[in-house]
């Protein structure tokens, strides 16, 4: 897959979803950075994979991940794609190069919505903190990813712990 060809990626995703639908399979799409995979990522992906025949991950590209959290991601998108593609619950992983507004060259929620409408999965998963940004759009069935109290894992926490532990060394 060519890194800089957003339209090609969108077409690949659309074709894959269409092929799944022709086989009578249901498709759930989840989008995320998936940097430094940890148990909460695995648990979430396992839960989501039970809701549809095909779980597709749209990986947030490096440029967009760095806007969400400066200094991130730790692993480049090609490495993250390789890791996520090889997780048992995930059927396919595509890098979402198409969320950038061509005029402003910045992340665009409207482009995200347009992309999801083009792909038309049976359902898609959203985290609790992103749900309010998308709930007013007619995007079909949404599965809410709820974060449990006392979650011990997050990439940010892992990085902080590494820095704390090894900064003294």
Phi, psi and omega in degrees: 000133180281131185299322189262008185256082182301315182297322178298318178297314179301315180296320178299317179294312180302315180297318181294315179297317179299316179298319177298315180297321178297331178273002179080016181268147175267150184233131173242133179245134174234142182241139179186174179278315180052055178263133183052078183304133181225173184305326180291326173299311183299313181300317180295314181295322177297316180297314181296323182295339179280351183267349181209166178288327184231124174256119179249133175256127170261111184277129177288126183290165184307314184299321181283323179298323180290337175284325179291312180221108180305142180086001182242164000280165176285312178267139179292159185304324180296320178290319179297320179297319180296317180296308183297321180299334183262008175279135186307317183289342187269126178274322180210149177226124179240149175270129183273086179277358191260017181263011181261131176288125184294336180277316183265344182063027179237166177304142180226118176299323179299322177293322176301314181295316178300317180298312181296324177293322179294318184285324180048064173288167177290327176202163176218155185254140179228142174285157180305320183285349177254348185302315184297334180286338187240349189297334183282350181267145179276089183245014179087202184287132180242131174258124182273128176269111182262137177263128183281152176301142175071025178300130185266348186240137167197153180300320179299315179295321179297315179299315179300318181294319178298313180298317179297315184288320187260352176292334181278342185289000000 
